[in-house]
Structures are given as structure tokens and as C-alpha cells.
């Protein structure tokens, strides 16, 4: 099964992708994570992508399309995959079609912009394992330390309010048109993001099984 999780940054796509990944045994692919890894290791790709990411803009289509193409050719994608953060533009969706990828379902997680601003500005992530926390709603047991692996918790450079606003603007302008793209082919299911992860997860599960 090939799934796309659609939604604004901070809507909870990453968390839901991990939950589906555990339930269905197919990998969750986050282009954002792949890019952040490249930035961390200062590869040529990372050096190029960083400027766009830090300012909240999208990395050019040609770059992310190549990343995705390589990733889905790996063995673990044979039985399907969950895309988190790709496609983000209509040309990226068209590229998926051109690769011959058949998408079974597109699940949009809908969350209001002001809720996202609060969520993302308080978000802290582990620089080692990527686990996500919130200073107020999901704090780690020990401040600044990851419960899961003991790694250091940091704020993503693009999780500051001004950049979050830019990311939301980019989402509405460039990514939301994808709703029509997939609605027209009857693949889109919209799920309202809930306060509790498990409540959203129950709705997402229903959408996957629909
Ligand atoms: P994310 O972790 O999905 O919020 O992605 C973080 C950042 O990586 C985004 O703000 C973009 O700069 C970049 N990025 C991730 N995925 C894509 C994509 N499919 N197209 C363009 N840029 C992307």
C-alpha cells in the first residue's frame, strides 16, 4: 500500500507516519528527515538545501524528486511506503505519477494555523534519534534530555515563529493545491487533527482501512 500524508508542517504527519509504519510494516519516508540528515553531515546536498530550509522555503523540486526516486527504489519499499512531506508541490505529485507510483490513499491531517504555531514554537527534537517533544504538552522527564535515547533536545532552526509563519504561507500557497489534485482522483480523505495523538491516530487508521 502506498500512502501519502498531507498536512501543514506541525499537523502531526511525522508521528502518524511512524504509527502506521509500525502497524503495517512499511517504511515511513520523510524528505524533511533525509534533508536534515544531509545538513547535519554537511554533504553537498545538505549545504545546498540548508539555505531554503532555514528560511522556511521549499527545496527545489528537482532536488527532492531525485531524493525520493532513489529512496523508493530501496528494497524495504517493495510492499509499499508512507510518504510524509512529499509531494509538496503539483510538479512533485506529477513526478510521482511519471515514476509509475500508484498512490492508494492520500490522508490530509487538518489543523488550524494558530494551533500549529503553538505546537511548533514549543517543539523540541532529539538531535540523535529525532524523537519529538513539546515544552508544555509533552515535556521530557528531564529538561533538555531525550527520554528515549538520552540525546540532547534542540529547537529546529525552522521552528521559530517567523519561520513557522513562512512555512505555513508556503504550505497554503504551494502544497494545498494538491488537495484538488488528489480529490479529483477520489483518493483524498480528510481527517481532523485531534488534541491527543491517539485520537488522531484512530481516525487515520479508519482512513487507511476505508
Ligand atoms: P519537514 O520536516 O517535512 O517539515 O521539512 C522541513 C523542510 O525541508 C521544509 O520546510 C523544506 O524546506 C524541506 N522539504 C522537505 N520536504 C520537501 C519537499 N517535498 N519539497 C520541498 N522541500 C522539502
Boltz pocket constraint, residues with backbone or C-beta under 6 A from the ligand:
constraints:
  - pocket:
      binder: B
      contacts: [[A, 9], [A, 30], [A, 31], [A, 32], [A, 33], [A, 35], [A, 49], [A, 52], [A, 53], [A, 54], [A, 56], [A, 57], [A, 58], [A, 59], [A, 60], [A, 61], [A, 64], [A, 84], [A, 85], [A, 86], [A, 87], [A, 88], [A, 92], [A, 158], [A, 167]]
      max_distance: 6.0
